[in-house]
Amino acid sequence: MTDIPGDAADEMRELQEQFARRLPERVAEIEEAWQAALGAGWEAGRLRQLFRLAHSLRGAAATFGFADAAAIASRLESLLQEVTASGGPPDEEIARRIAGLVDELRSQAPSQDGRGNR
């Protein structure tokens, strides 16, 4: 493993802290998109928005060391890809799994003391 110079390590820590502070907001955006998709009868544009949010969260979480959040977002992204490819609304089981993953993402958001699961 390569050592990171002190300044770069400090900058990375700051970026990780910024990501952690914004994680609850990003999860809330996913929750809102999920509710919008449910309310819109699984309109394709709503699904694409939900997919983009999950995809973006997966990448950022992985970049900043939030492996658990990245893994959950990846599973959500995969399910949403399946739904989009099917061209129709998800069946009850898939919808339940999506809802469960959204709940899991919520559990990854840092608590008030700033600690979340990585």
Residue pairs with C-beta under 8 A, 6 or more apart in sequence:
4 12
15 64
16 64
16 65
17 114
19 60
19 61
19 64
19 66
20 64
20 66
20 110
20 114
20 116
21 110
21 114
23 61
23 66
23 69
23 108
23 109
23 110
23 116
24 109
24 110
26 53
26 56
26 57
26 60
27 57
27 102
27 105
27 106
27 108
27 109
29 53
30 50
30 53
30 54
30 57
30 76
30 102
30 105
31 102
31 106
33 46
33 49
33 50
33 53
34 50
34 98
34 99
34 102
36 46
36 49
36 50
37 43
37 46
37 47
37 49
37 50
38 95
40 46
41 89
42 83
42 88
42 89
42 90
44 84
47 80
47 83
47 84
48 84
50 80
51 77
51 80
51 81
51 84
54 73
54 76
54 77
54 80
55 73
55 77
57 69
57 70
57 73
57 105
58 70
58 73
58 74
58 77
59 70
61 67
61 69
61 70
61 73
62 70
65 118
66 108
66 116
66 117
66 118
67 118
68 108
68 117
68 118
69 105
69 108
69 116
69 117
69 118
72 101
72 104
72 105
72 108
73 105
75 101
76 98
76 101
76 102
76 105
79 90
79 94
79 97
79 98
79 101
80 98
82 90
82 94
83 89
83 90
83 94
83 98
89 95
90 98
107 117
108 116
108 117
109 116
110 116
